[in-house]
Every structure is written in C-alpha cells, then in structure tokens.
C-alpha cells in the first residue's frame, strides 16, 4: 500500500511511518501539516492518506479526493468534532474513515482499518460516534424532518447497532417491511448510492449529529428507550 502521512507531532509521524514501513507498506511522504496534502496526492497518487483531523487538513484531503477519488482517507482525532465529520462525509463515505487517535496507535487496528478503507468501506470508530451523539450541531436536517414515526424508530435502532433482522424482531414486523423503511430513510436523507453498509453509517451519523437533541421532538423507540449514545458502526 502506498501511503501519505500528515501529522504535526514529529514523534507520532515518525512512529506511524515506521510501523507502516515495517509491515511492507510504502510511505511516499510525511507532512507536518495538512496544507500540502492535495499537492502531494496529485503528485504521488497514494492509495491512502493518514492524517490528523484538522479543518485545513480535512478540506485539503477532500480537495485531493475530487481529483483522485480512489484515494482512501483515514482521519484520526483525540477530540471528535462534528464539523469535521460533516465535511468528511458530505460527499459520501466510500473509502473514508474517522476514528479516535487511540485506534491508530495500535498496529493491528491501524492496518486493518487502512485495508478496509482501500477496499471502499466506510469506517467510523464507535468512540467517535459516541462523542458526536452528545453534540447538538446545527445543519441541514430537512431529511430527518421528513421521516415518518416508524422510519424514525428504524433509524434510532440502526443507531444502536441493530441489524435489519434484529429491528424486525423488535418491531414485530417482517424483514421486507424493515428493508422498505431503511430504503425510505436512505432516500429521504438523500444519501448517495454505494454499499448498504456505507449508507447505513452515513444515516447513523446524520441522526447523531442532527437528530438527537430535541429539534425533532421525541424520537420514538420501542419500550421508551433513551436516544442512543453509542453505535457500533465501525
């Protein structure tokens, strides 16, 4: 795998490069800021970019992906920021990851995550999702307002990490009915086509960033459960 690293800490930057090279990957460039990412991606055409999530860095790497959309992006942070998440996933989540910094400190987790991203998966660390669930971030929530009560129930259960089968059991409906509700949620949220898992992640992120916190009133869930604070969508 051909990788570019952007990290302000020289120690962490060197450590990440060492781990990746030790596992046989090629580190094409290491940057101390995210400002030069777009130019480096254009020049070297890496398979993946690994960078600390700063607003400048996120914007730069998204600019690079518009030119080279096949480039996977793994952003990591010690303090999750809903604005960064919104930027990262605004154009779809294929090959995009947003994880807690601890995840890149573990060799096996880092390598597994990069492998998933270069295969086109979307990866969101549950610790990041848990933090975003506590943020009432303003934004475009038109699609959420359009959801029916049943669709809101389904989306809330998706945010708890329930599979379609588990949702069907919990709501006492057929799998086909759940699949229709999930498709309606995707449609009303205006999510881009892609793998079902990627759109599921994006729907959960939208719910957590805009749907929890009261602008839509009470989100109905079976048994009157409280809104989710963690979803295992990674």
C-alpha positions, 0 to 999 in steps of 0.5 A: 500500500502506498501511503501519505502521512500528515501529522504535526507531532514529529514523534507520532509521524515518525512512529506511524511511518515506521510501523507502516514501513515495517509491515511492507507498506510504502510511505511516499511522504510525511507532512507536518501539516495538512496544507500540502496534502492535495499537492502531494496526492496529485503528485504521488497518487497514494492509495491512502492518506493518514492524517490528523483531523484538522479543518485545513487538513480535512478540506485539503484531503477532500480537495485531493479526493475530487481529483483522485477519488480512489484515494482512501482517507483515514482521519484520526482525532483525540477530540471528535468534532462534528464539523469535521465529520460533516465535511468528511462525509458530505460527499459520501463515505466510500473509502473514508474513515474517522476514528479516535487517535487511540485506534491508530496507535495500535498496529493491528487496528491501524492496518486493518482499518487502512485495508478496509478503507482501500477496499471502499468501506466506510469506517467510523470508530464507535468512540467517535460516534459516541462523542458526536451523539452528545453534540447538538450541531446545527445543519441541514436536517430537512431529511430527518424532518421528513421521516415518518414515526416508524422510519424514525424508530428504524433509524434510532435502532440502526443507531444502536447497532441493530441489524435489519433482522434484529429491528424486525424482531423488535418491531414485530414486523417482517424483514421486507417491511424493515428493508422498505423503511431503511430504503425510505430513510436512505432516500429521504436523507438523500444519501448517495448510492454505494454499499448498504453498509456505507449508507447505513453509517452515513444515516447513523451519523446524520441522526447523531449529529442532527437528530438527537437533541430535541429539534425533532421532538421525541424520537420514538423507540420501542419500550421508551428507550433513551436516544442512543449514545453509542453505535457500533458502526465501525 
